[in-house]
Amino acid sequence: MSSSTHTAANAGAARLPDSPVLLFARLAIAPLFLYSGIGKLMAFSATAGRLGGADGIGAVLAAGATAVELGCGIALLLGLLARPAAVILFLFTIAATLMFHNFWTAPEAQVVTQTINFLKNLGLLGALAMIAVYGPGSYAVNAGSRS
C-alpha cells in the first residue's frame, strides 16, 4: 500500500468515531436486544423452560439473558458504556447463535430459517465489533469518554 493510500485509510478510521454511522449502528441493533429482552421478561417461564427448566439453571440462564439484553440494549441505545456493552452482546450473540441457530443440526424443514438467522447474527457481530472497537461515536451520552 502506498503511503498516500495508507494515510487516507488512517484518516478515515480516525474520523469514524465522529461519524453518524456509529449512531445508526447503535440505534439499528439496540431494538433487537430490547425487544428480545422484553419478550423473555414477559414469558419468563417459557424462556427458562427452553434453557433447562423453569426452576434451577434454566431460571438463572433466563434471568441472565434478560439482564444482558435489556441492560446492554439500553447502554447501546444511549451510547453509555457502549464498548463494554458491545463486547458483552458480542459474546452473548455467539452463544445464542450456536445454541439456537445451529442450522447444521436442524431438521430439514428448518435449515433455511436457521441458516438465515445464523447469517443475520453474523451481521450483528460485525456491528457489535465496530462499536466495541470505535466506541459509541459523538452522538452518545458519554461521547467525550469514548467508552
N, CA, C and O atoms as a GROMACS GRO file, in nm:
protein
  588
    1MET      N    1   0.086  -0.117   0.000
    1MET     CA    2   0.000   0.000   0.000
    1MET      C    3   0.090   0.123   0.000
    1MET      O    4   0.187   0.130   0.076
    2SER      N    5   0.060   0.218  -0.084
    2SER     CA    6   0.141   0.340  -0.090
    2SER      C    7   0.117   0.422   0.036
    2SER      O    8   0.017   0.404   0.105
    3SER      N    9   0.211   0.514   0.064
    3SER     CA   10   0.197   0.594   0.186
    3SER      C   11   0.076   0.686   0.177
    3SER      O   12   0.013   0.713   0.280
    4SER      N   13   0.041   0.734   0.058
    4SER     CA   14  -0.076   0.820   0.046
    4SER      C   15  -0.204   0.741   0.070
    4SER      O   16  -0.299   0.792   0.130
    5THR      N   17  -0.208   0.615   0.024
    5THR     CA   18  -0.325   0.531   0.049
    5THR      C   19  -0.334   0.497   0.197
    5THR      O   20  -0.442   0.500   0.256
    6HIS      N   21  -0.219   0.465   0.256
    6HIS     CA   22  -0.215   0.431   0.399
    6HIS      C   23  -0.261   0.550   0.482
    6HIS      O   24  -0.336   0.533   0.578
    7THR      N   25  -0.216   0.670   0.448
    7THR     CA   26  -0.256   0.791   0.520
    7THR      C   27  -0.406   0.815   0.506
    7THR      O   28  -0.472   0.851   0.603
    8ALA      N   29  -0.458   0.797   0.385
    8ALA     CA   30  -0.602   0.817   0.363
    8ALA      C   31  -0.683   0.717   0.443
    8ALA      O   32  -0.787   0.752   0.499
    9ALA      N   33  -0.637   0.593   0.449
    9ALA     CA   34  -0.708   0.490   0.526
    9ALA      C   35  -0.707   0.525   0.674
    9ALA      O   36  -0.809   0.511   0.742
   10ASN      N   37  -0.593   0.570   0.726
   10ASN     CA   38  -0.586   0.609   0.866
   10ASN      C   39  -0.673   0.730   0.896
   10ASN      O   40  -0.735   0.736   1.002
   11ALA      N   41  -0.679   0.825   0.804
   11ALA     CA   42  -0.762   0.943   0.825
   11ALA      C   43  -0.908   0.904   0.833
   11ALA      O   44  -0.983   0.960   0.914
   12GLY      N   45  -0.951   0.809   0.748
   12GLY     CA   46  -1.090   0.762   0.752
   12GLY      C   47  -1.121   0.695   0.884
   12GLY      O   48  -1.229   0.715   0.939
   13ALA      N   49  -1.028   0.614   0.934
   13ALA     CA   50  -1.050   0.545   1.061
   13ALA      C   51  -1.055   0.645   1.175
   13ALA      O   52  -1.132   0.627   1.270
   14ALA      N   53  -0.974   0.748   1.168
   14ALA     CA   54  -0.972   0.848   1.274
   14ALA      C   55  -1.104   0.926   1.278
   14ALA      O   56  -1.147   0.969   1.386
   15ARG      N   57  -1.167   0.944   1.164
   15ARG     CA   58  -1.293   1.019   1.160
   15ARG      C   59  -1.413   0.936   1.201
   15ARG      O   60  -1.516   0.992   1.238
   16LEU      N   61  -1.402   0.805   1.197
   16LEU     CA   62  -1.518   0.720   1.222
   16LEU      C   63  -1.588   0.748   1.354
   16LEU      O   64  -1.711   0.752   1.356
   17PRO      N   65  -1.517   0.768   1.467
   17PRO     CA   66  -1.590   0.792   1.592
   17PRO      C   67  -1.681   0.915   1.589
   17PRO      O   68  -1.776   0.922   1.667
   18ASP      N   69  -1.654   1.010   1.502
   18ASP     CA   70  -1.740   1.127   1.490
   18ASP      C   71  -1.853   1.105   1.390
   18ASP      O   72  -1.938   1.192   1.372
   19SER      N   73  -1.853   0.990   1.328
   19SER     CA   74  -1.946   0.960   1.222
   19SER      C   75  -2.085   0.925   1.273
   19SER      O   76  -2.098   0.859   1.376
   20PRO      N   77  -2.187   0.968   1.202
   20PRO     CA   78  -2.323   0.926   1.236
   20PRO      C   79  -2.345   0.776   1.211
   20PRO      O   80  -2.447   0.721   1.251
   21VAL      N   81  -2.250   0.711   1.145
   21VAL     CA   82  -2.261   0.567   1.120
   21VAL      C   83  -2.267   0.491   1.252
   21VAL      O   84  -2.343   0.395   1.265
   22LEU      N   85  -2.188   0.532   1.350
   22LEU     CA   86  -2.190   0.464   1.480
   22LEU      C   87  -2.324   0.484   1.551
   22LEU      O   88  -2.374   0.393   1.616
   23LEU      N   89  -2.380   0.602   1.538
   23LEU     CA   90  -2.514   0.625   1.594
   23LEU      C   91  -2.615   0.534   1.526
   23LEU      O   92  -2.697   0.471   1.593
   24PHE      N   93  -2.609   0.527   1.394
   24PHE     CA   94  -2.700   0.440   1.321
   24PHE      C   95  -2.683   0.295   1.363
   24PHE      O   96  -2.781   0.224   1.384
   25ALA      N   97  -2.559   0.250   1.374
   25ALA     CA   98  -2.533   0.111   1.415
   25ALA      C   99  -2.595   0.082   1.551
   25ALA      O  100  -2.661  -0.020   1.569
   26ARG      N  101  -2.575   0.173   1.646
   26ARG     CA  102  -2.631   0.153   1.780
   26ARG      C  103  -2.784   0.154   1.777
   26ARG      O  104  -2.848   0.068   1.838
   27LEU      N  105  -2.841   0.251   1.706
   27LEU     CA  106  -2.987   0.263   1.702
   27LEU      C  107  -3.052   0.151   1.622
   27LEU      O  108  -3.168   0.117   1.645
   28ALA      N  109  -2.978   0.094   1.529
   28ALA     CA  110  -3.034  -0.014   1.447
   28ALA      C  111  -3.035  -0.148   1.519
   28ALA      O  112  -3.127  -0.228   1.499
   29ILE      N  113  -2.935  -0.174   1.603
   29ILE     CA  114  -2.931  -0.306   1.666
   29ILE      C  115  -2.986  -0.308   1.809
   29ILE      O  116  -3.027  -0.415   1.856
   30ALA      N  117  -2.989  -0.196   1.878
   30ALA     CA  118  -3.040  -0.194   2.015
   30ALA      C  119  -3.184  -0.244   2.025
   30ALA      O  120  -3.215  -0.320   2.116
   31PRO      N  121  -3.274  -0.203   1.935
   31PRO     CA  122  -3.413  -0.250   1.948
   31PRO      C  123  -3.428  -0.403   1.941
   31PRO      O  124  -3.517  -0.459   2.004
   32LEU      N  125  -3.343  -0.468   1.868
   32LEU     CA  126  -3.349  -0.614   1.860
   32LEU      C  127  -3.326  -0.676   1.998
   32LEU      O  128  -3.399  -0.765   2.040
   33PHE      N  129  -3.224  -0.628   2.068
   33PHE     CA  130  -3.194  -0.682   2.201
   33PHE      C  131  -3.300  -0.640   2.303
   33PHE      O  132  -3.336  -0.718   2.390
   34LEU      N  133  -3.349  -0.516   2.292
   34LEU     CA  134  -3.453  -0.470   2.384
   34LEU      C  135  -3.582  -0.549   2.365
   34LEU      O  136  -3.644  -0.592   2.462
   35TYR      N  137  -3.622  -0.569   2.241
   35TYR     CA  138  -3.743  -0.645   2.210
   35TYR      C  139  -3.732  -0.788   2.263
   35TYR      O  140  -3.825  -0.841   2.323
   36SER      N  141  -3.616  -0.849   2.239
   36SER     CA  142  -3.594  -0.985   2.283
   36SER      C  143  -3.591  -0.994   2.436
   36SER      O  144  -3.645  -1.089   2.494
   37GLY      N  145  -3.529  -0.898   2.501
   37GLY     CA  146  -3.525  -0.896   2.648
   37GLY      C  147  -3.663  -0.879   2.708
   37GLY      O  148  -3.697  -0.944   2.807
   38ILE      N  149  -3.743  -0.790   2.650
   38ILE     CA  150  -3.880  -0.770   2.698
   38ILE      C  151  -3.962  -0.898   2.676
   38ILE      O  152  -4.042  -0.936   2.762
   39GLY      N  153  -3.941  -0.963   2.562
   39GLY     CA  154  -4.010  -1.088   2.534
   39GLY      C  155  -3.976  -1.196   2.636
   39GLY      O  156  -4.064  -1.270   2.681
   40LYS      N  157  -3.849  -1.204   2.673
   40LYS     CA  158  -3.806  -1.301   2.774
   40LYS      C  159  -3.869  -1.268   2.909
   40LYS      O  160  -3.911  -1.358   2.982
   41LEU      N  161  -3.875  -1.141   2.942
   41LEU     CA  162  -3.932  -1.098   3.069
   41LEU      C  163  -4.082  -1.131   3.076
   41LEU      O  164  -4.132  -1.176   3.178
   42MET      N  165  -4.152  -1.108   2.965
   42MET     CA  166  -4.296  -1.130   2.961
   42MET      C  167  -4.333  -1.279   2.958
   42MET      O  168  -4.442  -1.316   3.000
   43ALA      N  169  -4.243  -1.363   2.910
   43ALA     CA  170  -4.267  -1.508   2.905
   43ALA      C  171  -4.152  -1.579   2.975
   43ALA      O  172  -4.089  -1.669   2.919
   44PHE      N  173  -4.125  -1.537   3.098
   44PHE     CA  174  -4.008  -1.584   3.169
   44PHE      C  175  -4.007  -1.736   3.187
   44PHE      O  176  -3.904  -1.800   3.165
   45SER      N  177  -4.120  -1.793   3.226
   45SER     CA  178  -4.125  -1.939   3.250
   45SER      C  179  -4.097  -2.016   3.122
   45SER      O  180  -4.024  -2.115   3.125
   46ALA      N  181  -4.152  -1.971   3.011
   46ALA     CA  182  -4.127  -2.038   2.883
   46ALA      C  183  -3.980  -2.027   2.844
   46ALA      O  184  -3.921  -2.123   2.795
   47THR      N  185  -3.923  -1.910   2.866
   47THR     CA  186  -3.780  -1.890   2.835
   47THR      C  187  -3.695  -1.981   2.923
   47THR      O  188  -3.604  -2.048   2.873
   48ALA      N  189  -3.724  -1.984   3.050
   48ALA     CA  190  -3.649  -2.070   3.142
   48ALA      C  191  -3.664  -2.217   3.103
   48ALA      O  192  -3.567  -2.293   3.111
   49GLY      N  193  -3.782  -2.256   3.061
   49GLY     CA  194  -3.805  -2.393   3.018
   49GLY      C  195  -3.721  -2.431   2.898
   49GLY      O  196  -3.670  -2.543   2.891
   50ARG      N  197  -3.706  -2.339   2.804
   50ARG     CA  198  -3.623  -2.366   2.685
   50ARG      C  199  -3.476  -2.373   2.720
   50ARG      O  200  -3.398  -2.436   2.649
   51LEU      N  201  -3.437  -2.310   2.830
   51LEU     CA  202  -3.296  -2.305   2.869
   51LEU      C  203  -3.258  -2.409   2.975
   51LEU      O  204  -3.147  -2.406   3.027
   52GLY      N  205  -3.351  -2.499   3.008
   52GLY     CA  206  -3.313  -2.604   3.102
   52GLY      C  207  -3.408  -2.624   3.217
   52GLY      O  208  -3.375  -2.695   3.312
   53GLY      N  209  -3.525  -2.564   3.212
   53GLY     CA  210  -3.622  -2.586   3.320
   53GLY      C  211  -3.660  -2.456   3.387
   53GLY      O  212  -3.577  -2.365   3.401
   54ALA      N  213  -3.785  -2.447   3.430
   54ALA     CA  214  -3.837  -2.324   3.490
   54ALA      C  215  -3.777  -2.296   3.628
   54ALA      O  216  -3.783  -2.184   3.677
   55ASP      N  217  -3.720  -2.398   3.689
   55ASP     CA  218  -3.652  -2.376   3.816
   55ASP      C  219  -3.506  -2.419   3.798
   55ASP      O  220  -3.474  -2.496   3.707
   56GLY      N  221  -3.421  -2.372   3.882
   56GLY     CA  222  -3.280  -2.409   3.872
   56GLY      C  223  -3.206  -2.335   3.763
   56GLY      O  224  -3.223  -2.214   3.746
   57ILE      N  225  -3.123  -2.407   3.688
   57ILE     CA  226  -3.032  -2.346   3.592
   57ILE      C  227  -3.105  -2.272   3.480
   57ILE      O  228  -3.057  -2.169   3.433
   58GLY      N  229  -3.219  -2.323   3.438
   58GLY     CA  230  -3.296  -2.254   3.333
   58GLY      C  231  -3.338  -2.115   3.375
   58GLY      O  232  -3.330  -2.021   3.295
   59ALA      N  233  -3.383  -2.101   3.499
   59ALA     CA  234  -3.425  -1.971   3.550
   59ALA      C  235  -3.307  -1.876   3.562
   59ALA      O  236  -3.318  -1.757   3.532
   60VAL      N  237  -3.193  -1.929   3.606
   60VAL     CA  238  -3.073  -1.845   3.617
   60VAL      C  239  -3.029  -1.798   3.478
   60VAL      O  240  -2.997  -1.680   3.460
   61LEU      N  241  -3.027  -1.889   3.381
   61LEU     CA  242  -2.988  -1.851   3.245
   61LEU      C  243  -3.087  -1.751   3.184
   61LEU      O  244  -3.046  -1.656   3.117
   62ALA      N  245  -3.216  -1.772   3.208
   62ALA     CA  246  -3.318  -1.680   3.156
   62ALA      C  247  -3.302  -1.541   3.218
   62ALA      O  248  -3.312  -1.441   3.148
   63ALA      N  249  -3.277  -1.536   3.348
   63ALA     CA  250  -3.257  -1.406   3.415
   63ALA      C  251  -3.132  -1.338   3.362
   63ALA      O  252  -3.133  -1.217   3.337
   64GLY      N  253  -3.026  -1.414   3.344
   64GLY     CA  254  -2.903  -1.356   3.289
   64GLY      C  255  -2.921  -1.305   3.148
   64GLY      O  256  -2.876  -1.195   3.115
   65ALA      N  257  -2.987  -1.383   3.064
   65ALA     CA  258  -3.010  -1.341   2.925
   65ALA      C  259  -3.096  -1.215   2.921
   65ALA      O  260  -3.071  -1.124   2.842
   66THR      N  261  -3.199  -1.211   3.004
   66THR     CA  262  -3.286  -1.094   3.010
   66THR      C  263  -3.209  -0.971   3.054
   66THR      O  264  -3.223  -0.864   2.995
   67ALA      N  265  -3.129  -0.986   3.157
   67ALA     CA  266  -3.050  -0.873   3.207
   67ALA      C  267  -2.949  -0.825   3.103
   67ALA      O  268  -2.931  -0.704   3.085
   68VAL      N  269  -2.884  -0.917   3.035
   68VAL     CA  270  -2.786  -0.880   2.933
   68VAL      C  271  -2.855  -0.804   2.820
   68VAL      O  272  -2.809  -0.698   2.779
   69GLU      N  273  -2.964  -0.860   2.770
   69GLU     CA  274  -3.031  -0.796   2.656
   69GLU      C  275  -3.089  -0.659   2.691
   69GLU      O  276  -3.074  -0.564   2.614
   70LEU      N  277  -3.153  -0.649   2.806
   70LEU     CA  278  -3.211  -0.520   2.844
   70LEU      C  279  -3.104  -0.419   2.885
   70LEU      O  280  -3.104  -0.305   2.839
   71GLY      N  281  -3.012  -0.461   2.971
   71GLY     CA  282  -2.908  -0.369   3.018
   71GLY      C  283  -2.817  -0.322   2.906
   71GLY      O  284  -2.793  -0.202   2.890
   72CYS      N  285  -2.766  -0.415   2.830
   72CYS     CA  286  -2.674  -0.377   2.722
   72CYS      C  287  -2.748  -0.311   2.607
   72CYS      O  288  -2.692  -0.225   2.538
   73GLY      N  289  -2.873  -0.349   2.585
   73GLY     CA  290  -2.953  -0.283   2.481
   73GLY      C  291  -2.974  -0.136   2.514
   73GLY      O  292  -2.962  -0.050   2.426
   74ILE      N  293  -3.005  -0.106   2.639
   74ILE     CA  294  -3.022   0.034   2.682
   74ILE      C  295  -2.888   0.108   2.673
   74ILE      O  296  -2.884   0.223   2.629
   75ALA      N  297  -2.781   0.041   2.714
   75ALA     CA  298  -2.648   0.104   2.706
   75ALA      C  299  -2.613   0.140   2.562
   75ALA      O  300  -2.562   0.249   2.536
   76LEU      N  301  -2.640   0.051   2.468
   76LEU     CA  302  -2.613   0.081   2.327
   76LEU      C  303  -2.702   0.195   2.279
   76LEU      O  304  -2.655   0.287   2.211
   77LEU      N  305  -2.827   0.189   2.313
   77LEU     CA  306  -2.922   0.292   2.268
   77LEU      C  307  -2.875   0.431   2.311
   77LEU      O  308  -2.880   0.525   2.233
   78LEU      N  309  -2.830   0.443   2.435
   78LEU     CA  310  -2.787   0.571   2.489
   78LEU      C  311  -2.642   0.605   2.455
   78LEU      O  312  -2.602   0.721   2.459
   79GLY      N  313  -2.564   0.504   2.421
   79GLY     CA  314  -2.420   0.526   2.399
   79GLY      C  315  -2.347   0.538   2.532
   79GLY      O  316  -2.243   0.603   2.541
   80LEU      N  317  -2.402   0.477   2.634
   80LEU     CA  318  -2.346   0.482   2.769
   80LEU      C  319  -2.277   0.348   2.795
   80LEU      O  320  -2.343   0.244   2.796
   81LEU      N  321  -2.146   0.350   2.817
   81LEU     CA  322  -2.069   0.226   2.833
   81LEU      C  323  -2.089   0.135   2.711
   81LEU      O  324  -2.105   0.014   2.724
   82ALA      N  325  -2.089   0.196   2.594
   82ALA     CA  326  -2.120   0.123   2.470
   82ALA      C  327  -2.016   0.016   2.437
   82ALA      O  328  -2.052  -0.091   2.390
   83ARG      N  329  -1.889   0.044   2.462
   83ARG     CA  330  -1.787  -0.057   2.430
   83ARG      C  331  -1.803  -0.184   2.512
   83ARG      O  332  -1.810  -0.293   2.454
   84PRO      N  333  -1.810  -0.175   2.645
   84PRO     CA  334  -1.830  -0.299   2.721
   84PRO      C  335  -1.963  -0.366   2.688
   84PRO      O  336  -1.971  -0.489   2.684
   85ALA      N  337  -2.067  -0.287   2.665
   85ALA     CA  338  -2.197  -0.345   2.628
   85ALA      C  339  -2.186  -0.420   2.496
   85ALA      O  340  -2.242  -0.529   2.481
   86ALA      N  341  -2.114  -0.363   2.400
   86ALA     CA  342  -2.098  -0.429   2.271
   86ALA      C  343  -2.018  -0.559   2.285
   86ALA      O  344  -2.050  -0.658   2.220
   87VAL      N  345  -1.916  -0.559   2.370
   87VAL     CA  346  -1.837  -0.682   2.391
   87VAL      C  347  -1.924  -0.789   2.456
   87VAL      O  348  -1.921  -0.905   2.415
   88ILE      N  349  -2.002  -0.752   2.557
   88ILE     CA  350  -2.090  -0.848   2.624
   88ILE      C  351  -2.193  -0.903   2.525
   88ILE      O  352  -2.216  -1.024   2.521
   89LEU      N  353  -2.253  -0.814   2.446
   89LEU     CA  354  -2.352  -0.861   2.348
   89LEU      C  355  -2.287  -0.944   2.238
   89LEU      O  356  -2.350  -1.035   2.185
   90PHE      N  357  -2.163  -0.913   2.203
   90PHE     CA  358  -2.089  -0.992   2.104
   90PHE      C  359  -2.077  -1.136   2.154
   90PHE      O  360  -2.109  -1.230   2.080
   91LEU      N  361  -2.032  -1.153   2.277
   91LEU     CA  362  -2.016  -1.288   2.334
   91LEU      C  363  -2.153  -1.356   2.352
   91LEU      O  364  -2.167  -1.475   2.324
   92PHE      N  365  -2.251  -1.281   2.396
   92PHE     CA  366  -2.387  -1.334   2.413
   92PHE      C  367  -2.443  -1.382   2.280
   92PHE      O  368  -2.504  -1.488   2.272
   93THR      N  369  -2.422  -1.303   2.176
   93THR     CA  370  -2.474  -1.338   2.044
   93THR      C  371  -2.407  -1.462   1.988
   93THR      O  372  -2.472  -1.544   1.924
   94ILE      N  373  -2.278  -1.477   2.013
   94ILE     CA  374  -2.209  -1.600   1.970
   94ILE      C  375  -2.274  -1.720   2.038
   94ILE      O  376  -2.306  -1.819   1.973
   95ALA      N  377  -2.292  -1.712   2.170
   95ALA     CA  378  -2.351  -1.824   2.244
   95ALA      C  379  -2.493  -1.853   2.196
   95ALA      O  380  -2.528  -1.969   2.173
   96ALA      N  381  -2.575  -1.750   2.182
   96ALA     CA  382  -2.714  -1.769   2.139
   96ALA      C  383  -2.720  -1.826   1.997
   96ALA      O  384  -2.804  -1.911   1.968
   97THR      N  385  -2.632  -1.781   1.912
   97THR     CA  386  -2.630  -1.830   1.774
   97THR      C  387  -2.596  -1.978   1.770
   97THR      O  388  -2.661  -2.055   1.699
   98LEU      N  389  -2.495  -2.017   1.844
   98LEU     CA  390  -2.454  -2.158   1.844
   98LEU      C  391  -2.559  -2.247   1.911
   98LEU      O  392  -2.575  -2.363   1.873
   99MET      N  393  -2.629  -2.194   2.010
   99MET     CA  394  -2.730  -2.274   2.081
   99MET      C  395  -2.861  -2.286   2.004
   99MET      O  396  -2.923  -2.392   2.004
  100PHE      N  397  -2.903  -2.178   1.940
  100PHE     CA  398  -3.038  -2.176   1.884
  100PHE      C  399  -3.046  -2.168   1.732
  100PHE      O  400  -3.153  -2.187   1.675
  101HIS      N  401  -2.937  -2.141   1.666
  101HIS     CA  402  -2.941  -2.129   1.519
  101HIS      C  403  -2.837  -2.220   1.454
  101HIS      O  404  -2.776  -2.184   1.354
  102ASN      N  405  -2.819  -2.337   1.511
  102ASN     CA  406  -2.724  -2.434   1.458
  102ASN      C  407  -2.788  -2.509   1.341
  102ASN      O  408  -2.835  -2.622   1.356
  103PHE      N  409  -2.790  -2.445   1.227
  103PHE     CA  410  -2.856  -2.496   1.107
  103PHE      C  411  -2.801  -2.632   1.064
  103PHE      O  412  -2.871  -2.709   0.997
  104TRP      N  413  -2.678  -2.663   1.101
  104TRP     CA  414  -2.616  -2.788   1.060
  104TRP      C  415  -2.677  -2.909   1.130
  104TRP      O  416  -2.656  -3.022   1.086
  105THR      N  417  -2.753  -2.887   1.239
  105THR     CA  418  -2.821  -2.998   1.306
  105THR      C  419  -2.973  -2.984   1.299
  105THR      O  420  -3.044  -3.068   1.353
  106ALA      N  421  -3.023  -2.880   1.235
  106ALA     CA  422  -3.166  -2.855   1.230
  106ALA      C  423  -3.237  -2.956   1.140
  106ALA      O  424  -3.178  -3.006   1.044
  107PRO      N  425  -3.363  -2.985   1.172
  107PRO     CA  426  -3.442  -3.069   1.080
  107PRO      C  427  -3.451  -3.000   0.943
  107PRO      O  428  -3.445  -2.878   0.933
  108GLU      N  429  -3.465  -3.080   0.841
  108GLU     CA  430  -3.462  -3.028   0.703
  108GLU      C  431  -3.557  -2.911   0.682
  108GLU      O  432  -3.524  -2.816   0.611
  109ALA      N  433  -3.674  -2.917   0.742
  109ALA     CA  434  -3.773  -2.810   0.725
  109ALA      C  435  -3.728  -2.677   0.786
  109ALA      O  436  -3.781  -2.573   0.750
  110GLN      N  437  -3.631  -2.680   0.878
  110GLN     CA  438  -3.586  -2.557   0.946
  110GLN      C  439  -3.449  -2.508   0.900
  110GLN      O  440  -3.401  -2.404   0.947
  111VAL      N  441  -3.385  -2.581   0.811
  111VAL     CA  442  -3.248  -2.546   0.772
  111VAL      C  443  -3.240  -2.405   0.714
  111VAL      O  444  -3.152  -2.328   0.753
  112VAL      N  445  -3.328  -2.370   0.624
  112VAL     CA  446  -3.321  -2.238   0.561
  112VAL      C  447  -3.344  -2.128   0.664
  112VAL      O  448  -3.269  -2.030   0.667
  113THR      N  449  -3.445  -2.142   0.748
  113THR     CA  450  -3.474  -2.042   0.851
  113THR      C  451  -3.356  -2.027   0.947
  113THR      O  452  -3.316  -1.915   0.979
  114GLN      N  453  -3.302  -2.139   0.992
  114GLN     CA  454  -3.190  -2.132   1.087
  114GLN      C  455  -3.063  -2.077   1.021
  114GLN      O  456  -2.984  -2.009   1.086
  115THR      N  457  -3.043  -2.106   0.893
  115THR     CA  458  -2.928  -2.051   0.822
  115THR      C  459  -2.940  -1.899   0.811
  115THR      O  460  -2.843  -1.827   0.830
  116ILE      N  461  -3.059  -1.852   0.779
  116ILE     CA  462  -3.082  -1.707   0.769
  116ILE      C  463  -3.057  -1.641   0.905
  116ILE      O  464  -2.991  -1.537   0.913
  117ASN      N  465  -3.109  -1.700   1.012
  117ASN     CA  466  -3.088  -1.643   1.145
  117ASN      C  467  -2.941  -1.646   1.185
  117ASN      O  468  -2.891  -1.552   1.246
  118PHE      N  469  -2.871  -1.753   1.150
  118PHE     CA  470  -2.728  -1.764   1.177
  118PHE      C  471  -2.652  -1.652   1.105
  118PHE      O  472  -2.569  -1.584   1.165
  119LEU      N  473  -2.682  -1.633   0.977
  119LEU     CA  474  -2.613  -1.530   0.898
  119LEU      C  475  -2.650  -1.389   0.944
  119LEU      O  476  -2.566  -1.299   0.943
  120LYS      N  477  -2.774  -1.370   0.985
  120LYS     CA  478  -2.817  -1.240   1.041
  120LYS      C  479  -2.734  -1.208   1.164
  120LYS      O  480  -2.690  -1.094   1.183
  121ASN      N  481  -2.714  -1.307   1.248
  121ASN     CA  482  -2.636  -1.286   1.370
  121ASN      C  483  -2.490  -1.256   1.339
  121ASN      O  484  -2.425  -1.183   1.413
  122LEU      N  485  -2.437  -1.312   1.230
  122LEU     CA  486  -2.302  -1.274   1.188
  122LEU      C  487  -2.295  -1.125   1.158
  122LEU      O  488  -2.198  -1.058   1.193
  123GLY      N  489  -2.398  -1.072   1.093
  123GLY     CA  490  -2.404  -0.928   1.066
  123GLY      C  491  -2.409  -0.847   1.194
  123GLY      O  492  -2.344  -0.743   1.205
  124LEU      N  493  -2.487  -0.894   1.291
  124LEU     CA  494  -2.492  -0.827   1.422
  124LEU      C  495  -2.355  -0.827   1.487
  124LEU      O  496  -2.314  -0.727   1.546
  125LEU      N  497  -2.283  -0.938   1.476
  125LEU     CA  498  -2.149  -0.945   1.534
  125LEU      C  499  -2.058  -0.840   1.470
  125LEU      O  500  -1.974  -0.781   1.538
  126GLY      N  501  -2.073  -0.817   1.340
  126GLY     CA  502  -1.993  -0.715   1.274
  126GLY      C  503  -2.021  -0.576   1.330
  126GLY      O  504  -1.928  -0.500   1.356
  127ALA      N  505  -2.147  -0.542   1.347
  127ALA     CA  506  -2.183  -0.411   1.402
  127ALA      C  507  -2.137  -0.398   1.547
  127ALA      O  508  -2.088  -0.293   1.588
  128LEU      N  509  -2.153  -0.505   1.625
  128LEU     CA  510  -2.108  -0.501   1.764
  128LEU      C  511  -1.957  -0.488   1.774
  128LEU      O  512  -1.906  -0.417   1.861
  129ALA      N  513  -1.884  -0.555   1.685
  129ALA     CA  514  -1.738  -0.542   1.684
  129ALA      C  515  -1.698  -0.399   1.651
  129ALA      O  516  -1.605  -0.345   1.711
  130MET      N  517  -1.767  -0.336   1.556
  130MET     CA  518  -1.737  -0.198   1.518
  130MET      C  519  -1.757  -0.105   1.639
  130MET      O  520  -1.674  -0.018   1.664
  131ILE      N  521  -1.865  -0.123   1.712
  131ILE     CA  522  -1.892  -0.039   1.829
  131ILE      C  523  -1.790  -0.068   1.939
  131ILE      O  524  -1.744   0.024   2.006
  132ALA      N  525  -1.754  -0.194   1.957
  132ALA     CA  526  -1.655  -0.229   2.059
  132ALA      C  527  -1.520  -0.165   2.030
  132ALA      O  528  -1.450  -0.123   2.122
  133VAL      N  529  -1.483  -0.157   1.903
  133VAL     CA  530  -1.353  -0.100   1.865
  133VAL      C  531  -1.355   0.052   1.864
  133VAL      O  532  -1.265   0.116   1.918
  134TYR      N  533  -1.458   0.112   1.804
  134TYR     CA  534  -1.460   0.257   1.784
  134TYR      C  535  -1.536   0.334   1.890
  134TYR      O  536  -1.526   0.457   1.896
  135GLY      N  537  -1.612   0.265   1.974
  135GLY     CA  538  -1.690   0.334   2.076
  135GLY      C  539  -1.823   0.381   2.022
  135GLY      O  540  -1.860   0.345   1.910
  136PRO      N  541  -1.895   0.461   2.099
  136PRO     CA  542  -2.032   0.499   2.063
  136PRO      C  543  -2.040   0.611   1.959
  136PRO      O  544  -2.147   0.633   1.901
  137GLY      N  545  -1.930   0.681   1.934
  137GLY     CA  546  -1.934   0.796   1.844
  137GLY      C  547  -1.969   0.923   1.919
  137GLY      O  548  -1.982   0.923   2.042
  138SER      N  549  -1.983   1.028   1.845
  138SER     CA  550  -2.007   1.161   1.904
  138SER      C  551  -2.148   1.178   1.958
  138SER      O  552  -2.172   1.261   2.047
  139TYR      N  553  -2.241   1.103   1.905
  139TYR     CA  554  -2.381   1.117   1.944
  139TYR      C  555  -2.414   1.015   2.053
  139TYR      O  556  -2.484   0.917   2.029
  140ALA      N  557  -2.362   1.039   2.171
  140ALA     CA  558  -2.380   0.944   2.280
  140ALA      C  559  -2.382   1.018   2.413
  140ALA      O  560  -2.332   1.130   2.424
  141VAL      N  561  -2.442   0.955   2.514
  141VAL     CA  562  -2.450   1.018   2.647
  141VAL      C  563  -2.310   1.051   2.699
  141VAL      O  564  -2.288   1.160   2.751
  142ASN      N  565  -2.216   0.958   2.684
  142ASN     CA  566  -2.081   0.985   2.731
  142ASN      C  567  -1.982   0.986   2.615
  142ASN      O  568  -1.880   0.916   2.618
  143ALA      N  569  -2.012   1.066   2.515
  143ALA     CA  570  -1.931   1.072   2.393
  143ALA      C  571  -1.789   1.116   2.422
  143ALA      O  572  -1.697   1.070   2.355
  144GLY      N  573  -1.768   1.201   2.518
  144GLY     CA  574  -1.633   1.250   2.547
  144GLY      C  575  -1.540   1.144   2.600
  144GLY      O  576  -1.419   1.153   2.582
  145SER      N  577  -1.595   1.041   2.666
  145SER     CA  578  -1.509   0.939   2.725
  145SER      C  579  -1.476   0.826   2.630
  145SER      O  580  -1.384   0.748   2.657
  146ARG      N  581  -1.549   0.814   2.521
  146ARG     CA  582  -1.529   0.709   2.419
  146ARG      C  583  -1.543   0.568   2.474
  146ARG      O  584  -1.482   0.475   2.421
  147SER      N  585  -1.621   0.551   2.580
  147SER     CA  586  -1.638   0.416   2.634
  147SER      C  587  -1.755   0.347   2.571
  147SER      O  588  -1.785   0.232   2.605
   0.00000   0.00000   0.00000
